[in-house]
Structures are given as structure tokens and as C-alpha cells.
Amino acid sequence: MSLRAQLLALGTAVPAHVLRQDDVAAQAHAVFAHRYANFERMAQVFHTAGINQRYSARPLPWFLAPQGWGERTAAYLETATALFVEAATKALAMAGLRADEVDTVVTVSSTGIATPSLEARAATELGFRADVHRVPVFGLGCAGGVSGLAIAGRMAVAAPGSKVLLVVVELCTLAFRSDALTKANMVATALFGDGAAACVLSTEGSGVASIRASGEHLWPNTLDIMGWETDTQGFGVIFAQAIPGFAARNMRPAVDGILASARLTRGDIDRFICHPGGIKVINALEKSFDLEPGALDHERAVLADHGNMSAPTALFVLQASLKAGLPPRSALTAMGPGFTASCVVLDAA
């Protein structure tokens, strides 16, 4: 058997502020209804998204005041660094490791600009060694948790016995735009939350699962499906076409191709663990993968309690799956800007 990266631990963290979906819907009505002609029709998304609450870097009133790049970046640096420390501390404790035993840190985040990057800002508090390898990754969006796990796994295998820490942090709420009277902004306002997840990987030690295979599929001519546009106020979300429909049509053949490269088929997968972009995306994935309606139960539970946190969300679902008991073989999947499908095949310990 070839050398494999073992998932030794997984920890998660969320910011302190809770946004109840009913409160967000009411506030959105106050902000947009008198200025956006299609608001009443679009407002249904707050009630049909499958979300009860989300966590946020800032309390709801903060978003009502004008916020530019400076204010958004300050909020990002403060909260993202704190969540990085919290999630990493939990994962390291679960793995029975100290921060100075970490050889490589992979940091995934696409919702803020940090230079120096987040792992450098957290290094002193956590206690990383001066010679720790730093790998900050930007731009993967919702696929970042799965792609980041694949990157971290490959780095662990490339240096057998080394300890690799993956930390995924996204503060999607900071991209809220009261000035953007668009369908994409309404959907983002109804869906996005904040959170972080951390994993520890190594080829040594007793893990909860091992990475059997990983891969990505990049669809051509899809740059405009999802991403950021930027202006003087900050990020603005891009949703150029209906992602649920795209997922229903295209996710299965993409994942089939990734599995085939590892000499696997969908029949070899006992459980799909998916990034829940929204309730319509979950329904589309069940259809695409020929799953029974309701099969993606952990995905619905994470979405209801946390919303779409972008990259960390798939790792929250993985954590729920681990707590419930991981089946022999799972496929962790997500879609993100590019437009990309990412997949990591996990074998239970």
C-alpha cells in the first residue's frame, strides 16, 4: 500500500455574534425594500434557504453603517486571526501535539487580504517554530476546505513523518453590501456566515481517516459563475448563473472522472460528504449523485446552524460525519470559483 496522509484531528470555531435568520430578513427588508423593486420576490430566499442562524464577525448593527476596505479589512484581520488560533488550538489538542511540533502550515482564506498572512499573525500566540513552512492559499472560495485538505495531504506525504496543520478561515459576512441592488447580493445576504476549521495530518500516528485519493475538475469558460468583484468599498459577490442547476447537470461526471483516476467508481463510495452551498444545492447534489432525498442529512444540519461559510463548511460536515461514525469510504466534495469541483476520498480508520 502506498504511503497515505492520516487525518489525525479536526477542530472548528465560529465567531461570537449570532445572526438569526428572521432578524437578518427583517433588517434586509428595512435596507433594501424601498430601493430594490424585486426585493419582495427575492426575499423568499431568506425563508427557503434552509438556514436558522449563522455566526458573524460583527453584530448585525455594524453592517448598517458605511464600511469601506479599511473597516472590512480591520474586522477581517482581528476575527480571522482569533478564529485561526481557536480552531488550530482545538485540532492540535485533539492530535496531542504542540504548535512547535508543526512542520508546515497551510492557510486557506478568500474573504480578506492579509499580508503578513494569518499564520504569521497567529505564530507567536500559538508557538510555531521559526522554521515552520508557511503555505497561504487564496482564491479557492467554497472549494477551499476540500482542496486545502488535498494540498495538506500531499505535503504530508511529500515529507513522511512531518506534521501538517491546515487552517481554513472565511468571514463571508464582511462582504455584505448595502449599496448593491442585485440578485447575487440578496442571495449572499441570505446565505453567508463565518467560521473556521483546522486539520492535522501526518503519515505517522493513528488517524480518524486516511486520504486515499484527491482531485479537481476545472470546467472551461466558467470564470463568471462565482467569485469576487472589487471596488472602493470591498468585495462584491458574483453569481452569474444558477449554481444548483449547474451542479445537478455537471457534478456527477466531474466526480466520476476524479474517482476513475484513482481506479474507483461511485459504487465504491459509501457516503458523499458535500459542501452545502444552500438547500437547493443540497437537493441538486442528491439528484446528481443518485442519492435518496434526505441522504445529505449532515449537510442540512450544518447549513441550518451555520449557513454557508464558504471553504470551512465542508469540514464542518466532515466533523459531523466523524461524530456520527464515518463509513468505510467517503467522498468529500465541494464546488468553487474557477468553476471547479474538488474531491477527497477518505477511508475510515
KASUL-V531656 format. One record per residue. RES is the residue in one small letter. SS is DSSP state (2 for helix, 1 for strand, 0 for the rest). PHI is phi as a letter, one per 20 degrees, with the letter a starting at -180 (999 if undefined). OMEGA is omega in radians with two decimals (* if undefined). Layout:
((RES;SS;PHI;OMEGA) (RES;SS;PHI;OMEGA))
This chain:
((m;0;999;3.12) (s;0;f;-3.13) (l;0;f;-3.12) (r;0;c;2.99) (a;0;f;3.08) (q;1;e;3.01) (l;1;e;-3.06) (l;1;e;-3.06) (a;1;a;3.10) (l;1;b;3.09) (g;1;c;-3.14) (t;1;c;3.12) (a;1;b;3.08) (v;0;c;3.08) (p;0;f;-2.96) (a;0;f;-2.98) (h;1;e;-3.14) (v;1;d;3.07) (l;1;d;3.06) (r;1;f;-3.05) (q;2;f;3.11) (d;2;f;3.13) (d;2;f;3.12) (v;2;f;3.13) (a;2;f;3.13) (a;2;f;-3.14) (q;2;f;3.10) (a;2;f;3.10) (h;2;f;-3.13) (a;2;f;-3.08) (v;2;e;-2.94) (f;2;d;-2.92) (a;0;g;-3.08) (h;0;e;-3.09) (r;0;d;-3.02) (y;0;c;-2.99) (a;0;f;-3.09) (n;0;e;-3.01) (f;2;f;-3.05) (e;2;f;3.09) (r;2;f;-3.12) (m;2;f;-3.05) (a;0;f;3.12) (q;0;f;-3.10) (v;2;f;3.11) (f;2;f;-3.06) (h;2;d;-3.10) (t;2;d;-3.05) (a;0;f;-3.12) (g;0;m;-3.07) (i;0;d;3.06) (n;0;e;-3.11) (q;1;b;3.06) (r;1;b;3.08) (y;1;d;-3.00) (s;1;c;3.09) (a;0;f;-3.11) (r;0;c;3.10) (p;0;f;-3.05) (l;2;g;-3.12) (p;2;g;-3.12) (w;2;g;-3.05) (f;2;f;-3.12) (l;2;e;3.11) (a;0;e;3.10) (p;0;f;-3.13) (q;0;c;3.10) (g;0;d;-3.13) (w;2;g;-3.09) (g;2;f;-3.12) (e;2;f;-3.14) (r;2;f;-3.14) (t;2;f;3.10) (a;2;f;3.12) (a;2;f;3.13) (y;2;f;-3.08) (l;2;f;-3.13) (e;2;f;-3.02) (t;2;f;-3.13) (a;2;f;3.11) (t;2;f;3.14) (a;2;f;3.12) (l;2;f;3.06) (f;2;g;-3.11) (v;2;f;-3.08) (e;2;f;-3.12) (a;2;f;3.14) (a;2;f;3.14) (t;2;f;3.12) (k;2;f;-3.10) (a;2;f;-3.14) (l;2;f;3.11) (a;2;f;3.12) (m;2;f;3.14) (a;2;e;-3.11) (g;0;m;-3.10) (l;0;c;2.97) (r;0;e;3.14) (a;2;f;-3.14) (d;2;f;3.02) (e;2;e;3.13) (v;0;f;-3.14) (d;0;e;-3.11) (t;1;c;3.06) (v;1;d;3.04) (v;1;d;-3.11) (t;1;d;-3.12) (v;1;d;3.07) (s;0;a;-3.13) (s;0;c;-3.03) (t;0;d;3.08) (g;0;a;3.14) (i;0;d;-3.14) (a;0;c;3.04) (t;0;c;0.13) (p;0;f;-3.07) (s;0;f;-2.95) (l;2;f;-3.11) (e;2;f;3.06) (a;2;f;3.14) (r;2;f;-3.13) (a;2;e;-2.97) (a;2;g;-3.08) (t;2;f;-3.13) (e;2;f;-3.13) (l;2;f;-3.14) (g;0;n;3.06) (f;0;f;3.05) (r;0;f;3.12) (a;0;f;-3.10) (d;0;e;3.13) (v;0;f;3.10) (h;1;e;-3.08) (r;1;d;-3.12) (v;1;c;3.07) (p;1;f;-3.08) (v;1;c;-3.12) (f;0;c;2.95) (g;0;o;-3.10) (l;0;e;3.10) (g;2;l;-3.05) (c;2;f;3.12) (a;2;e;-2.97) (g;2;f;3.14) (g;2;f;-3.13) (v;2;f;3.10) (s;2;f;3.10) (g;2;f;3.09) (l;2;f;3.10) (a;2;f;3.11) (i;2;f;-3.14) (a;2;f;3.12) (g;2;f;3.13) (r;2;f;3.12) (m;2;f;3.09) (a;2;f;3.13) (v;2;f;-3.13) (a;2;f;3.11) (a;0;c;-3.05) (p;0;g;3.14) (g;0;n;3.11) (s;0;f;3.13) (k;0;d;-3.10) (v;1;d;3.09) (l;1;d;3.03) (l;1;d;3.05) (v;1;c;-3.10) (v;1;d;-3.07) (v;1;c;3.05) (e;1;c;3.07) (l;1;d;-3.05) (c;2;f;-3.07) (t;2;f;-3.11) (l;2;f;3.09) (a;2;e;3.11) (f;0;g;-3.11) (r;0;c;3.09) (s;0;f;-3.10) (d;0;e;-3.04) (a;0;e;-3.11) (l;0;e;-3.08) (t;0;c;3.08) (k;2;f;-3.13) (a;2;f;-3.14) (n;2;f;3.10) (m;2;f;3.13) (v;2;f;3.13) (a;2;f;3.14) (t;2;f;-3.12) (a;2;e;-2.97) (l;2;d;-2.82) (f;1;e;3.03) (g;0;c;-3.06) (d;1;c;3.09) (g;1;a;-3.14) (a;1;b;3.07) (a;1;b;3.13) (a;1;c;3.11) (c;1;c;3.02) (v;1;d;-3.12) (l;1;c;3.07) (s;1;a;3.02) (t;0;e;3.12) (e;0;d;3.11) (g;0;o;-3.13) (s;0;e;-3.09) (g;0;e;3.06) (v;0;e;3.10) (a;1;a;3.07) (s;1;c;3.12) (i;1;e;3.12) (r;1;e;-3.09) (a;1;a;3.06) (s;1;b;3.12) (g;1;a;3.11) (e;1;c;3.04) (h;1;c;3.14) (l;1;d;3.12) (w;0;f;-3.14) (p;0;f;3.04) (n;0;l;-3.11) (t;0;c;-3.08) (l;0;f;-3.04) (d;0;e;-3.12) (i;0;f;-3.08) (m;1;b;3.09) (g;1;r;3.09) (w;1;d;2.78) (e;1;d;-3.05) (t;1;c;3.01) (d;1;b;-3.03) (t;0;f;-3.12) (q;0;e;-3.12) (g;1;q;3.12) (f;1;f;2.98) (g;1;c;-3.01) (v;1;f;3.05) (i;1;d;2.93) (f;1;c;-3.00) (a;0;e;3.09) (q;0;b;-3.05) (a;0;f;-3.10) (i;2;f;3.10) (p;2;g;3.13) (g;2;f;3.10) (f;2;f;3.14) (a;2;f;-3.12) (a;2;f;-3.09) (r;2;e;-2.86) (n;2;d;-3.02) (m;2;f;-3.09) (r;2;f;3.14) (p;2;f;3.11) (a;2;f;3.14) (v;2;f;3.07) (d;2;g;3.13) (g;2;f;3.10) (i;2;f;3.12) (l;2;f;-3.11) (a;2;f;3.12) (s;2;f;3.07) (a;0;d;-3.13) (r;0;m;3.11) (l;0;c;3.02) (t;0;c;3.09) (r;2;f;3.10) (g;2;f;3.10) (d;2;e;-3.07) (i;0;e;3.14) (d;0;e;-3.10) (r;1;b;2.95) (f;1;e;3.10) (i;1;d;-2.90) (c;1;d;2.97) (h;0;f;-3.11) (p;0;e;-3.10) (g;0;f;3.14) (g;0;r;-3.07) (i;2;f;3.11) (k;2;f;3.08) (v;2;f;3.10) (i;2;f;3.12) (n;2;f;-3.13) (a;2;f;-3.14) (l;2;f;3.07) (e;2;g;3.11) (k;2;f;-3.08) (s;2;f;-3.10) (f;0;e;3.13) (d;0;l;3.12) (l;0;e;3.04) (e;0;f;3.06) (p;0;g;-3.11) (g;0;n;-3.11) (a;0;f;-3.12) (l;0;e;-3.04) (d;2;f;3.11) (h;2;f;3.12) (e;2;f;3.14) (r;2;f;-3.12) (a;2;f;3.12) (v;2;f;3.12) (l;2;f;-3.11) (a;2;f;-3.04) (d;2;e;-3.01) (h;2;c;-3.02) (g;0;m;3.08) (n;1;e;3.14) (m;0;e;-3.04) (s;2;m;-2.91) (a;2;g;-3.09) (p;2;f;-2.95) (t;2;g;3.13) (a;2;f;3.13) (l;2;f;2.99) (f;2;f;3.11) (v;2;f;3.07) (l;2;f;3.11) (q;2;f;3.10) (a;2;f;3.13) (s;2;f;3.10) (l;2;f;3.13) (k;2;f;-3.14) (a;2;f;-3.10) (g;0;o;-3.09) (l;0;f;3.07) (p;0;f;-3.07) (p;0;g;-3.11) (r;1;b;-3.12) (s;1;c;3.03) (a;1;d;3.11) (l;1;e;-3.03) (t;1;c;3.05) (a;1;b;3.02) (m;1;d;-3.14) (g;1;b;-3.10) (p;0;g;3.13) (g;0;q;-0.06) (f;0;e;-2.89) (t;1;c;2.88) (a;1;d;3.11) (s;1;c;-3.08) (c;1;b;3.02) (v;1;c;3.10) (v;1;e;-3.09) (l;1;d;2.99) (d;1;d;3.14) (a;1;f;3.13) (a;0;f;*))
